[in-house]
Amino acid sequence: MNRRAALRRLTRDRAADESWHPAADGRLGRRAWLKRAGAATAGVGTAVAGNNVVLGYGVVSGTNLTQQSIGDIASEPFLELPREAPVPGGRLRIDRGGDRLSVRGDGVRRLPLTGTTPALAREAAAAVAVDPDTVETAVADVLALRRGDVRWEPVEFDAFRGTVAEGTPRPVATGLLRAGYTDGDPETVAAFTGADPTDPVATAYALAGAFRETTYYDVPRYVAGAI
C-alpha cells in the first residue's frame, strides 16, 4: 500500500469512528473533549509562563524578590534550626525552636529565652568561665531580634561595603543568624571567587562577580517546566 492509499484509509477509519466528531445530538465525543482539555491546559500553562518570564512576578499576581519584606523573614530567625556561635571561653547555643539558650564552657548553663535577661545570661556565662561581656551583649541582641526591636535597612549592593564599614560588628549575633550553614570549604570558596574567605565583604563582591560569569537563567527550560 502506497502512502496516498494509506492516507485515504486513515481518513475512512476516522470518519467511521464516531468519537472523532460530534455525536448526532450535538454533544462532543470523548476524543474531542480530551483534545480541547489538553489545549486549554497548554494555554493556561503558556499564560503562567509568559507572566513569570515576560511580565515578571508581582505584575499580575504574587511578589518578586525586590518586593518581599526581608525584615519579616529575618525578624524570626530562631524557629527551625539549632544555632550555635563561638564566644571567648566556649560557645553560645540556641536550641531548635528558639526557646532555650545554652552557655557552654567549663560546664553548661541553660536559660529559657522567654523571661531571661542579659544580666541573667551574664551570670550564667561567669559560672562556666565564659566571657560574660560577650554573652551579655549577644543575648541582648537575640532578645531584640525576638521582640522585633530592630530596624532592617536594605542597601544597594554597590553601597554594601561602605554600609558595613560604618556599622558596629556583632560577630556572635551574626553567627547565630547563620544557623547551621558552616560546612563550606574555604579553599573551594577561595578558588571560585579569588578572594580571601576570611574577608566577608570582599567575598560577597567576588561571589557576585563569579556567579555572573559562570551562571545564567535558563529561560527555555523554565518555560518548558512552567507549561
Solvent accessible surface area in square Angstrom, and as a share of the most:
residue,aa,sasa,rsa
1,M,160,0.71
2,N,103,0.53
3,R,198,0.72
4,R,176,0.64
5,A,27,0.21
6,A,43,0.33
7,L,105,0.52
8,R,128,0.47
9,R,129,0.47
10,L,88,0.44
11,T,90,0.53
12,R,147,0.54
13,D,79,0.41
14,R,113,0.41
15,A,70,0.54
16,A,84,0.65
17,D,46,0.24
18,E,132,0.59
19,S,25,0.16
20,W,84,0.30
21,H,71,0.32
22,P,75,0.47
23,A,42,0.32
24,A,122,0.95
25,D,90,0.47
26,G,59,0.56
27,R,170,0.62
28,L,40,0.20
29,G,13,0.13
30,R,155,0.57
31,R,86,0.32
32,A,19,0.15
33,W,152,0.53
34,L,109,0.54
35,K,126,0.53
36,R,148,0.54
37,A,56,0.43
38,G,41,0.39
39,A,67,0.52
40,A,62,0.48
41,T,92,0.54
42,A,49,0.38
43,G,41,0.39
44,V,100,0.57
45,G,9,0.09
46,T,74,0.43
47,A,67,0.52
48,V,71,0.41
49,A,2,0.02
50,G,28,0.27
51,N,25,0.13
52,N,27,0.14
53,V,47,0.27
54,V,119,0.69
55,L,96,0.48
56,G,24,0.23
57,Y,100,0.38
58,G,24,0.23
59,V,97,0.56
60,V,104,0.60
61,S,71,0.46
62,G,58,0.56
63,T,77,0.45
64,N,48,0.24
65,L,135,0.67
66,T,126,0.73
67,Q,112,0.50
68,Q,79,0.35
69,S,59,0.38
70,I,91,0.46
71,G,15,0.15
72,D,102,0.53
73,I,118,0.60
74,A,25,0.19
75,S,26,0.17
76,E,109,0.49
77,P,15,0.09
78,F,5,0.02
79,L,98,0.49
80,E,131,0.59
81,L,59,0.30
82,P,37,0.24
83,R,26,0.10
84,E,55,0.25
85,A,1,0.01
86,P,86,0.54
87,V,10,0.06
88,P,77,0.48
89,G,58,0.55
90,G,22,0.22
91,R,100,0.36
92,L,0,0.00
93,R,73,0.27
94,I,1,0.00
95,D,35,0.18
96,R,157,0.57
97,G,25,0.24
98,G,0,0.00
99,D,90,0.47
100,R,111,0.41
101,L,0,0.00
102,S,7,0.05
103,V,0,0.00
104,R,86,0.31
105,G,33,0.31
106,D,127,0.66
107,G,29,0.28
108,V,51,0.30
109,R,108,0.40
110,R,122,0.45
111,L,31,0.15
112,P,84,0.53
113,L,3,0.01
114,T,108,0.63
115,G,69,0.67
116,T,13,0.07
117,T,58,0.34
118,P,39,0.24
119,A,57,0.44
120,L,81,0.40
121,A,0,0.00
122,R,89,0.32
123,E,113,0.51
124,A,9,0.07
125,A,0,0.00
126,A,62,0.48
127,A,59,0.45
128,V,4,0.02
129,A,66,0.51
130,V,3,0.02
131,D,46,0.24
132,P,37,0.23
133,D,81,0.42
134,T,33,0.19
135,V,0,0.00
136,E,54,0.24
137,T,64,0.37
138,A,2,0.02
139,V,0,0.00
140,A,40,0.31
141,D,23,0.12
142,V,0,0.00
143,L,20,0.10
144,A,17,0.13
145,L,12,0.06
146,R,90,0.33
147,R,159,0.58
148,G,42,0.40
149,D,95,0.49
150,V,58,0.33
151,R,196,0.71
152,W,91,0.32
153,E,107,0.48
154,P,118,0.74
155,V,59,0.34
156,E,139,0.62
157,F,81,0.34
158,D,129,0.67
159,A,49,0.38
160,F,65,0.27
161,R,126,0.46
162,G,39,0.37
163,T,54,0.31
164,V,68,0.39
165,A,84,0.65
166,E,152,0.68
167,G,44,0.43
168,T,102,0.59
169,P,114,0.72
170,R,106,0.39
171,P,103,0.65
172,V,14,0.08
173,A,9,0.07
174,T,54,0.32
175,G,14,0.14
176,L,0,0.00
177,L,65,0.32
178,R,135,0.49
179,A,5,0.04
180,G,51,0.49
181,Y,170,0.65
182,T,109,0.63
183,D,133,0.69
184,G,55,0.52
185,D,73,0.38
186,P,82,0.52
187,E,137,0.61
188,T,84,0.49
189,V,46,0.26
190,A,35,0.27
191,A,90,0.70
192,F,83,0.35
193,T,21,0.12
194,G,73,0.70
195,A,18,0.14
196,D,81,0.42
197,P,47,0.30
198,T,114,0.66
199,D,62,0.32
200,P,84,0.53
201,V,22,0.12
202,A,29,0.23
203,T,15,0.08
204,A,29,0.23
205,Y,49,0.19
206,A,25,0.19
207,L,59,0.30
208,A,24,0.19
209,G,25,0.24
210,A,10,0.08
211,F,103,0.43
212,R,177,0.65
213,E,148,0.67
214,T,91,0.53
215,T,75,0.43
216,Y,179,0.68
217,Y,139,0.53
218,D,50,0.26
219,V,58,0.34
220,P,103,0.65
221,R,186,0.68
222,Y,62,0.24
223,V,45,0.26
224,A,71,0.55
225,G,68,0.65
226,A,33,0.25
227,I,94,0.48
